[in-house]
Amino acid sequence: MTTIGVIGLGRIGAFHTETLAGLDGIDGLVITDERPDVTAAVAAKHGATAVGSVEELLASGVDGVVVAAATPAHADLTLAAVERGIPTFCEKPIASTAAESARVAETIMCTGVPVQVGYQRRFDAAFAAAKTAVDNGSLGILHTVRSTTMDPAPPPLDYIKGSGGIFRDCAVHDFDVVRWITGQQAVEVYATGSVQGDPLFAEYGDVDTAAVVVRFDGGALGVISNARYNARGYDCRLEIHGFDDSVAAGWDQGAPLRNVDPANEFPTGPAHNFFMDRFTEAFRTELAGFLEVAKGGPVRGATVADAVEVAWMAEAATESLRRGTPVALESVKAKVGTA
């Protein structure tokens, strides 16, 4: 018998609950949210057991926990589960800042309790095939990896205000995937951005459009594009270029682009609307992988160590945007004495 708990039933938590309810091998779900009416409604929809608190959920005998609450709660909730020896899946990020992420990761790793972090692109079939092409050497020496994430519209501005900015909230997915794909460590980033939409982005010290160049220790360069305004749809693509070959992921019929070549109808659509429909199968595969972790298997997704490196990249990009100069990752780590 395998029972999984879900903490937090907002947009992603409710989505994860629905995905988990459809997986083979799960015998029960225990769920909670700070809103009792939401907990009751989601439980009724998916045949889950509703409980009134995190403590009650953690004491219920669950075999694994999915932390899908708001970002500021991730660290405390993950540590609470780990302290009870419960394998945990934590939505990104594991903490609000890179320094806190490093401290949380150190505590987790000392316990030996497995924690998987929610970077679902690693489980997308096309992204995984691109990783295989890199790992088997068929591309030769890597020189450039390009990752794009463009949302059809910004999230609520109240969310933006507390998100930590576009690099900590959106670009982290790109940072994770370029690290994972290349197998190289980022050493320096240069970030720039602009605000052409809602002026509140600027008031919050954020941008609605951003670009980042990443220099890796193996010589490869990463080029990352992010935008909050892309009305045609949710755009998420990856290109990997080597001396011998190039591959791409995300160039499917749902790519939200209008091809103006009269001799080529690709892509035929309909365009991907949002990340949840774009990565439905990746989320399913990701959570199926966590089910194996809950049963005693290894973490095959992003680890807490991966999440910490991604957080440092976001920290460096945020500082680079502010300063207008490239920023070495070692410099941001040294500021908090963790170099």
N, C-alpha and C positions, 0 to 999 in steps of 0.2 A: 504494500500500500504506500503510495506517495502522495503527500498533501503539500500544496504550495500556498503560502500566504502572500497577499498583495497589500502593501501599505500605500495609500494614496490613490484616489479614484477620479482624478481629473482627466484631462483629455488622453494622456498617454497611459495612465493607470487603468482607465476603463477599457482602453484598446487592448492593453496587455491581458486584462482579465478575460476578455472575449477570445483572444488568441489561445490562452492557456486552457480555457474551457473546451476548446476544440482539439486539443492534443491527446493522442493516445498515451497511456501510461500515467495519467494523472487521475487519482482516485477521489480527490477532493480539493476545494479551494476555500480558504479562509480569508476574508477581506475586511478592511477597515478604512475609514476616512474620518476626518474631523467633522464632517457633515453627516449626521445619522440618516437623514432622508436619502442622501446619495448612496450611502452604504446599503441601505435596505433595497433601493431600486435596482442597483447593479446586482446584488445578491439574488433578487427575485428573477432577474432576466437570465442569469447564468447558472442558477441552482447552486450558488455558493453559500457558505456559512458566514453571516454577518456578525462581527463582534464590535464592541463599543470602544476599544482602545488598542493602542500598539502593544501594551503590556499583555493584554488578554490574548492577542494574536500570537505573540512570541511564546506564551506559556501554553499554547493549545496543542503542542506536539507536531507542528509543521516540520516538514523535511527540508524546506527551502523557503526563502523569502525574496520577494521582488519589491524593491524600494522604488516607488514611483511618485513620491510626494514632491513638494516644491524644493527647488535646489538648496535653499538654506538649511533644510532638514536632512539632506542626504547623509552628511557625515555622522550625525548623532544616531540616526536610524540604522545605518549600516553597522556602526560600532555596537549598538545595542543587540543586533542580531548576532554579530560575530562573537560577542562576549558570551552568548549562550551556546556557541558552537554550531550555529545554524548557517549552512552555505547560503550565500546571498548574491542576488543579482541587483546591482545598483544602476539606475539610469544615470547617464552622464550629467554633470560631473560628479565626482565623489565628494567634493567640497566646493565652497564658493570661491576660494582663491588657491593659487598654486602652492603657497606656503602651507596652508591648512591641508591641502591634498597630500603633500609630502608627509606631514605629521600623521594623518589618518592612515596612509598607506603603510608607514613604518609600524604602527600599532597592529594593523591587520596582518602584516607579514610575520610579525612575531607570534601571532596566535596559531598560524598554520591553517586557519579556516579559509576555504576557497571563496573568493569573491570575483564575480564576472561583472565587467562594466559594459553598459549598453551602447556599443558602437556597432550598429546592425549592418553597416555597409560591408563589413568583413564576411557576412553570410549571404550576400547577394550573389547569385550564380555567376553573373558576368564579372563582378569584381573579383570573385574567387578564381575564376579562370585567368584573369589578368595577373593575379598573384602567382599562379602556377607557371605562367609564361615567363615571368621574371625569375622565379626560383629555378626553373630548369635551364636557364642560360640562353634560351633561344633568341632573346633580344640583344644579346651581347652587352657591352658596357652601357649602362643607363646614363643618359645625359639630361633628360627633362621628363618631369611628370607634372601633368596639369590636372587640377581638380576644381570643379565648378559646383557651387550651390547657390541657386537663386530661388527665393520664395515668391509665390504669386502675389502676396501682399504681406505687409508687416503684421506681426502679432499685435495685440492691444498695447498701447503705449504705456500703460501701467506695468505691463510685463517687461517692456523694454527698459523702463526706469530701473528695475531691479535685476536685470539680466546679466549685468557685468559688461555689456557691450557686444558688438557683433563677433568679435574674435573668440570670446569666452562662450557665447551662446550658439552661434551658427558655424563659424569656421573650424571649431574643434573637430567636427566630423571630417573635414578636409585634412586637418593636421594629422588626425589618427590614420586616415587611409593612406596618406603619402608616406608616413613613417613605416606603416605595415607593408605597403607595396614595395618600397625600395629596400627595406631591411636595413636602412641607414639611419643614423642619428642626426637630428637637426643641430647645427652649431650657430646659425645666425639667421635672423629674419629682418626683412625690410617691409614695412606696411605703410599703405597710404589709403585715403578714403575721401569721400565727399558726402555732402547732404544736399540733395535736390528735391526731396520730398518734404515730409512734415518737419518743420523747424524744431520740434521738440527733441528730435534726435540730437541736434547740436546742443540744446540746453542740457541734455543728459550726458554730454561728453561723448556721444556715440556718432556713428555714421550710418547711412543707409546703403552705401555702396563701398566695397573695399577690394583691395588687391594686395597680395602678399607674395614676396619672393623668399623662398627658403633655400639656404645653402646647407647641404648635407656633408657629413664627414667623409663619405665615399666619393664625392665629386659631383653627384647629381644635383640638379636644381629643381625646386618645386615652384610652380606658378599657380596661385590659388585666387579664384574670383568668387566674390560673394555679393549678393544684392537682395534687398528687401522688396523691391518692386519689379515683378516680372509677370505681368498680367496674363501672358499666354499660358502659364502653368508652372509647375514645379520642375525646375531644371537641375539635374544632378548627373554630371558626366565626369569621366576620367579618361585621360590619355597617357600612355607610357611610351616614351621614345628611346630607343637604344641605337647603338651603332649599326646593328644588324637587322633590326625589325622594329615595328611599332604596333601596339594594340590599343583598343579602346573599349570602355564599358559605359553603358548608359546611352549609347547611340541606337536606341530602339524606335519602334514606330510611334511611341508615346513621347518622344523628345519634343519639348515645347518650342519648336523653331519653325519658322516659315521659310522653306527653301525657295529662293527666287530663281533657281536654275530651271528654265522652261523644259529642259530635257530630262528632268529628274523629279519625281513626285515624292520621294522620301523626305521626311517621315509622313505617313498617311494618317496618324492620329487614331483615336482622340488623345490629346495631350494629357500627361500626368497632371492631376489636380493638386496633390499635396503629398507630403512625404509618407503618409500612412498608406495611400494607395500605390505609390511608387515602390515601397519596400514591404508590402504585405507579406510576401513569401520569405523575405529576409528576416523579418521579425519572427515569423513562425519557426524558421530554422534556428534562429538565435535562441529562442526560448526553449525549443526542443533540446538544444545543446545544454542549456542550463538545467533542464530536467535531469540530464545525465550527470551533471555536477552534483545535484542534490542527492543522487543515488550513489555518489562516491567516485565519480569519474573526474578527469582533469578538466581544467578551464581551457577551452579551445578558442574563446573569444578574447577580447581585450582584458588585460589584467590590471590590477591597481597600479603596477609599475608603469604600464603603458599610459594609463590615465594621468599619472603625474607628469610624464614627459610632455603629453599633449597640453596639460595645464601650463607648464613653463613656456611652451611655444605661444600660447594665447597671451600670457603675461608679457612676453617679449614683443609680440605684435602690438599689444596695447601701448606699451612704452614707445615703440618705434613710431606709431601713429602720432603720439604726443610730441615726440622730439623731432620727427622728420628725418631721422638717420637710422641706419642699420643697427640692430641690437644683438649682441652675442648672448646666447642662453646662459653661459657661465656667469655673465655679469648680473643677470636678474637673480640667479640662484645665490650668488655671493652676497647680495643685499640682505638676505635673511639668514645667512650663515649656513646654507645647506649645499654649498658648492662641493 
